[in-house]
Amino acid sequence: PHPPPRRVPQHPPPVLEKYSDLLISSGVVTQDELDLQIDQVYADLEAEYQYAASSSPSLGDWRVCDWAKRPVNLTGLPESRLKDIGEACARIPEGFAAHETVKKILAGRLRQLTQGRVDWALAEQLAIGSLILRFDPSNHELTTGLIQDGGGDGAEGGGEAQTARKVAPDVYVEHPPCPVRLSGQDVERGTFNQRHAIIHDQRTAIPYNVFSDMGLGQQSQATICNSSLSELAILGFEYGYSLEEGLALTIWEAQFGDFANCAQHIIDNFIVSGESKWGTKSCLVLLLPHGYEGQGPEHSSARLERFLQLVDDDPDNLWPDPRAPGTQNSTSDPSISPEAATRTEARLAVKRAHAAREAGDAHEQARANRHMALLQETYDYRHNVGVVNISTPANLFHALRRQVHRTFAKPLVLMSAKYLLHHRPCRSPLAHMGAGTRFRRVIEDRCRV
């Protein structure tokens, strides 16, 4: 009905052309200067394109290229160190008028340390506090649960012994303070009134970060900051931050797990596929409160199944693919296929762990567990993202520390607790975070079937 207006926008000049004409007519640049800049931009793009075509990262190089950069350590720490960290985080500065409820919560954490059983929020604080502090193993007694020898002859029979690999001793190394950043909606207090990492003076409203000055030696900064209800923008920023601060632990927490819906573009196009597309490595953690606890359909499920679909691993294979570059075969017998050798090695490691547990041999169980952990670490490196459903405070502690103390960086999607945050039986012995302990991929039920 209006032909003239419809014809006007059919062939507009490009924006670059219009802006270039404006700059030239205004005397800002000359045509020659503009042409030179345009040619330089295209030359840079072509150079990057050629470099991308010739760059092919090797799976066998990951330990070599990252080992010296990342402070690789076991995730367990001496119980005395954990108690010092917990007490420092529960300390209220002199003259600070904390809320009465906050005082009770912090006093409760001190009781947990005395009793040797910690809840979810305290386990998280221990993980963050331990990362921002410098750790010198020469200053601590590191014996509990450690493997003191490199043996591993698998003396359970001739055929199985051939596939048992020598396991090197566990060793702690010194690591520098690592910065930690936690952002999200209401993360300072915690959506479920559980964290209280930032507390406020009731007279002056001045905030206090419980990690700000722990008094335990050299430390880095733990930034705990509330964000707006703009998940797409915030998660995009945190992903970018994790790329720039590769040795930091960067965490984004959704107020409820399904709030990640609004940031699905960042998750799909960057977090789970950035490494395969551009070689970008990130140890970003997504904390997603997950569980049906009377909140209704909008505030319950973190859509665990959606994240599992984004993982590029084989759900039926828990161990490394022996055909992958850089994977060592566990036997030199040509009559045994690589696939069978890997399955046999994994089966033997699990069998040894079960036998040691039944016999009450903590030393042998530690060796077998470490063997399985090394196999699992190699497997984890080959895939794009980790997805875990945490059910114990100790496993949360190890999962967060493992993001820094591995030889490689991978994003982690963590289904975090809601009801379990305040469920009194949901507490872990401090010993489960002690020296020599580590993340447990599967926690067995103690009952027998």
C-alpha positions in Angstrom: 0.0 0.0 0.0 3.0 2.4 0.4 5.4 1.6 -2.4 7.7 4.7 -1.9 8.6 4.0 1.7 9.3 0.3 0.8 11.7 1.3 -1.9 13.9 3.5 0.3 15.7 0.9 2.4 16.3 -1.6 -0.4 19.8 -0.6 -1.3 21.4 1.4 1.6 25.1 2.0 1.5 27.2 -0.2 3.9 27.8 1.3 7.3 31.6 1.1 6.8 31.3 3.1 3.6 29.1 5.8 5.2 31.4 6.1 8.2 34.5 6.2 6.0 33.0 9.0 3.9 32.2 10.9 7.1 35.7 10.6 8.4 37.3 11.7 5.1 34.9 14.6 4.6 35.6 15.7 8.2 39.4 15.6 7.6 40.0 13.0 10.2 41.8 10.6 7.8 42.7 10.6 4.2 41.6 7.9 1.7 45.2 6.5 1.6 45.3 6.2 5.4 42.0 4.5 5.5 42.9 2.0 2.7 46.1 1.2 4.6 44.2 0.4 7.8 41.7 -1.7 6.0 44.4 -3.7 4.3 46.2 -4.3 7.6 43.0 -5.6 9.2 42.5 -8.1 6.4 46.2 -9.1 6.5 45.8 -9.8 10.3 42.7 -11.9 9.7 44.4 -13.9 7.0 47.4 -14.6 9.2 45.2 -15.8 12.0 43.3 -18.0 9.6 46.5 -19.6 8.3 47.8 -20.1 11.8 44.5 -21.8 12.8 44.8 -24.2 9.9 48.4 -25.2 10.9 47.8 -25.5 14.6 46.8 -28.9 15.8 47.2 -29.4 19.6 48.4 -32.9 20.6 46.7 -34.9 23.3 50.1 -36.1 24.3 51.4 -32.6 25.1 48.9 -31.6 27.7 51.0 -32.5 30.7 54.1 -31.0 29.2 52.5 -27.7 28.4 50.4 -27.2 31.5 52.3 -28.9 34.3 54.7 -26.1 35.0 51.9 -23.5 35.0 49.3 -25.0 37.3 50.0 -25.7 41.0 49.2 -29.5 40.8 48.6 -31.1 44.2 46.4 -33.6 45.9 43.1 -32.0 46.9 43.2 -33.4 50.5 45.0 -31.3 53.2 46.2 -32.0 56.7 43.3 -31.7 59.2 45.3 -29.2 61.3 45.5 -26.9 58.3 41.8 -27.2 57.6 40.9 -26.4 61.2 43.1 -23.3 61.0 41.3 -22.1 57.9 37.9 -22.8 59.3 38.6 -21.0 62.5 40.0 -18.0 60.6 36.8 -17.8 58.4 34.6 -18.0 61.5 36.4 -15.1 63.3 34.5 -11.9 63.8 36.7 -8.8 63.9 36.9 -6.9 67.1 34.3 -4.2 67.4 32.3 -5.6 64.5 28.6 -5.7 65.3 27.5 -8.9 63.5 23.9 -9.9 63.4 22.9 -12.4 66.1 21.9 -15.0 63.6 25.3 -14.7 61.9 27.0 -15.1 65.2 25.2 -18.3 65.8 26.0 -19.6 62.4 29.7 -18.9 62.8 29.8 -20.3 66.3 28.2 -23.5 64.9 31.0 -23.8 62.4 33.6 -23.6 65.2 31.7 -26.5 66.9 31.8 -28.5 63.6 35.6 -28.1 63.5 35.8 -29.3 67.1 33.6 -32.3 66.5 35.4 -33.1 63.2 32.3 -33.1 61.0 31.6 -30.3 58.6 28.5 -29.3 56.6 28.2 -28.1 53.0 28.8 -24.4 53.6 31.9 -25.0 55.8 33.4 -27.4 53.2 33.0 -24.8 50.6 34.7 -22.2 52.8 37.6 -24.6 53.5 38.1 -25.2 49.8 38.1 -21.4 48.9 40.3 -20.5 52.0 42.8 -23.2 51.2 43.2 -22.1 47.6 43.8 -18.4 48.3 46.5 -19.3 50.8 50.1 -20.2 50.0 50.8 -23.8 50.8 54.2 -25.1 51.8 54.2 -28.9 52.4 57.4 -28.7 54.4 55.5 -27.0 57.2 52.9 -29.8 57.6 52.8 -33.4 58.5 51.6 -35.1 55.3 51.3 -38.8 56.1 47.6 -39.7 56.5 46.5 -41.8 53.6 49.6 -41.1 51.5 51.3 -43.7 49.4 54.9 -43.8 50.7 56.3 -46.2 48.2 56.1 -46.7 44.4 55.2 -50.4 44.6 52.3 -52.0 42.8 53.1 -55.5 41.7 49.4 -56.6 41.8 50.3 -59.9 43.4 46.8 -61.4 42.7 47.7 -63.9 40.0 50.1 -64.1 37.0 47.7 -62.8 34.3 46.5 -59.9 36.4 49.9 -59.0 37.7 51.1 -58.4 34.1 48.5 -55.5 33.8 49.2 -53.8 37.1 51.2 -50.6 36.5 53.7 -49.3 38.9 52.1 -46.4 40.9 54.4 -43.5 41.8 54.2 -42.2 45.4 51.9 -39.3 46.2 53.8 -36.1 46.6 52.7 -32.6 47.7 54.3 -29.6 46.2 54.4 -25.9 47.2 51.8 -23.8 45.4 51.3 -20.1 45.4 48.1 -18.3 46.5 45.4 -18.7 43.8 42.7 -16.0 43.5 39.1 -17.1 43.8 36.0 -15.3 42.3 32.4 -16.2 43.2 29.6 -14.3 41.7 25.8 -14.7 41.2 22.5 -13.7 42.7 22.7 -13.4 46.4 26.0 -15.3 46.7 27.3 -13.2 49.5 24.7 -14.5 52.0 23.7 -17.6 50.0 20.3 -18.1 48.5 19.4 -20.6 51.3 21.0 -18.6 54.1 24.0 -20.9 54.2 27.1 -19.1 53.1 27.6 -15.7 54.8 30.9 -15.1 53.1 30.2 -11.3 53.3 28.7 -10.1 56.6 27.6 -6.6 57.5 28.1 -4.5 60.6 24.6 -3.8 62.0 25.5 -0.3 63.1 27.4 1.0 60.1 26.3 -1.4 57.3 30.0 -1.8 56.4 30.6 -5.3 54.7 33.3 -7.7 55.9 34.7 -10.5 53.7 35.5 -13.5 55.9 38.4 -14.4 53.6 39.9 -10.8 53.6 42.6 -11.3 56.2 42.9 -14.8 57.5 46.2 -14.3 59.3 47.7 -17.6 58.0 50.5 -16.2 55.9 50.7 -15.0 52.3 47.3 -15.1 50.6 45.4 -14.0 47.5 42.0 -12.5 47.2 38.6 -14.2 47.3 36.1 -11.9 45.5 32.5 -12.7 46.6 30.1 -10.4 44.8 26.3 -10.3 44.2 25.2 -9.9 40.6 22.0 -8.8 38.9 19.4 -11.1 37.5 21.0 -11.0 34.1 22.4 -14.5 33.7 23.4 -14.3 30.0 25.6 -11.2 30.6 27.0 -12.3 34.0 27.9 -15.8 32.9 29.5 -14.5 29.7 31.7 -12.1 31.8 32.7 -14.9 34.2 33.6 -17.2 31.3 35.8 -14.5 29.8 37.3 -13.8 33.2 38.2 -17.5 33.6 40.1 -17.4 30.3 42.1 -14.4 31.3 42.8 -15.6 34.8 43.6 -19.2 34.0 45.1 -20.1 37.4 42.1 -18.7 39.3 39.0 -20.5 40.5 36.1 -18.8 38.9 32.6 -19.7 40.1 29.2 -18.6 38.9 26.2 -19.6 41.1 22.6 -19.5 39.9 20.1 -18.6 42.5 18.2 -21.7 41.4 19.6 -24.2 38.9 17.0 -23.6 36.2 18.1 -19.9 36.0 20.9 -21.2 33.8 18.2 -21.3 31.1 18.7 -17.6 30.4 22.4 -18.2 29.8 22.1 -21.2 27.5 23.8 -19.4 24.6 26.9 -18.9 26.6 26.8 -22.5 27.8 26.3 -24.1 24.4 28.5 -21.8 22.2 31.4 -21.1 24.6 31.7 -23.1 27.8 31.2 -26.6 26.5 32.5 -26.1 22.9 35.1 -23.3 23.2 38.1 -25.6 23.6 37.2 -27.7 20.6 36.5 -24.6 18.4 39.2 -22.2 19.5 41.5 -24.1 22.0 40.3 -21.9 24.8 40.7 -23.5 28.2 38.6 -22.6 31.2 38.1 -24.0 34.7 34.9 -22.1 35.2 32.5 -23.7 37.7 28.7 -23.5 37.5 27.0 -24.0 40.8 23.4 -25.0 40.1 21.1 -25.7 43.1 19.2 -28.7 42.1 16.3 -30.7 43.7 12.6 -31.0 44.1 11.9 -29.5 47.6 8.5 -27.9 47.3 9.5 -25.0 45.1 7.4 -26.0 42.1 8.4 -26.4 38.5 10.2 -23.1 38.1 12.7 -23.4 41.0 13.5 -27.1 41.2 15.4 -28.9 38.4 18.8 -27.6 37.1 18.1 -29.7 34.0 20.8 -32.2 34.7 19.8 -34.2 31.6 20.5 -31.1 29.4 24.1 -30.8 30.6 24.7 -34.5 30.2 23.7 -34.3 26.6 26.4 -31.6 26.1 29.2 -33.9 27.3 31.1 -35.5 24.5 32.1 -38.6 26.3 30.9 -42.2 26.0 28.5 -42.9 28.9 29.3 -46.6 28.7 33.1 -46.2 29.0 34.6 -44.9 32.3 38.2 -45.3 31.3 40.6 -43.9 28.7 40.4 -45.0 25.1 43.6 -46.9 24.5 43.6 -45.9 20.9 43.9 -42.3 21.7 47.3 -40.5 21.1 49.5 -40.5 24.2 47.6 -43.3 26.0 50.0 -46.0 27.2 49.0 -49.6 26.9 49.2 -51.5 30.2 50.7 -54.6 28.6 53.3 -55.5 25.9 51.7 -58.8 25.1 50.8 -58.6 21.4 48.1 -61.3 21.9 46.1 -58.9 24.1 44.3 -56.1 22.3 44.6 -52.5 23.6 40.9 -52.4 24.5 41.1 -55.6 26.5 44.3 -54.4 28.2 42.7 -51.2 29.3 39.6 -53.0 30.6 41.7 -55.4 32.5 43.7 -52.7 34.1 40.6 -50.8 35.2 39.0 -54.0 36.4 42.1 -54.9 38.4 42.3 -51.4 40.0 38.7 -51.6 41.1 39.2 -55.2 42.3 42.2 -54.2 44.4 40.4 -51.3 46.0 37.5 -53.6 47.0 39.8 -56.2 48.4 41.8 -53.7 50.4 38.6 -52.2 51.8 37.3 -55.6 52.9 40.6 -56.4 54.5 40.9 -53.1 56.2 44.2 -52.3 54.4 44.2 -48.5 54.2 47.6 -48.4 52.5 46.7 -50.8 49.7 43.3 -49.1 49.2 45.1 -45.7 48.9 47.3 -47.2 46.2 44.4 -48.7 44.3 42.4 -45.5 44.6 45.2 -43.4 43.2 45.6 -45.8 40.3 42.0 -45.3 39.4 42.3 -41.6 39.8 45.2 -41.5 37.3 43.2 -43.4 34.8 40.2 -41.2 35.4 42.2 -38.0 35.0 43.5 -39.1 31.6 39.9 -39.8 30.6 38.6 -36.5 31.9 41.2 -34.6 29.9 39.9 -36.0 26.6 36.4 -34.5 27.1 34.9 -31.1 27.1 33.2 -30.6 30.4 32.6 -32.3 33.7 29.1 -32.8 35.2 28.8 -33.9 38.8 26.0 -34.3 41.3 27.5 -33.7 44.7 26.0 -35.5 47.7 28.6 -35.0 50.4 30.4 -31.9 51.7 33.8 -33.7 51.3 33.2 -34.3 47.6 32.3 -30.6 47.2 35.6 -29.7 48.8 37.6 -31.9 46.5 35.7 -31.0 43.4 36.4 -27.2 43.9 40.1 -27.7 44.7 40.5 -30.1 41.8 39.6 -27.4 39.4 42.9 -25.7 40.3 45.1 -28.6 41.2 44.9 -30.6 38.0 47.3 -30.4 35.0 44.6 -29.2 32.7 41.6 -26.8 32.8 38.0 -28.0 32.2 34.7 -26.4 32.9 32.6 -28.0 35.7 28.8 -28.1 36.0 28.0 -28.9 39.6 24.5 -29.8 40.8 24.7 -28.3 44.3 22.5 -29.0 47.3 19.4 -27.2 48.6 17.8 -29.3 51.4 21.2 -30.9 52.2 22.6 -27.5 53.1 20.9 -27.6 56.5 20.3 -31.3 56.8 22.2 -32.3 60.0 23.1 -35.8 58.9 24.7 -34.4 55.7 28.1 -33.8 57.2 31.4 -35.2 56.3 34.2 -36.3 58.6 37.1 -33.9 58.4 39.3 -36.9 57.7 37.5 -37.3 54.4 39.2 -34.0 53.4 42.5 -34.9 55.0 46.0 -35.5 53.5 45.9 -38.1 50.8 42.2 -38.0 50.1 40.7 -37.0 46.8 37.5 -36.6 44.8 35.4 -39.7 44.6 33.7 -40.2 41.3 31.2 -42.8 42.7 30.4 -43.2 46.4 29.3 -46.7 47.2 26.4 -47.5 49.4 27.5 -49.2 52.6 24.8 -51.8 52.4 25.3 -55.1 50.6 23.0 -56.4 47.9 
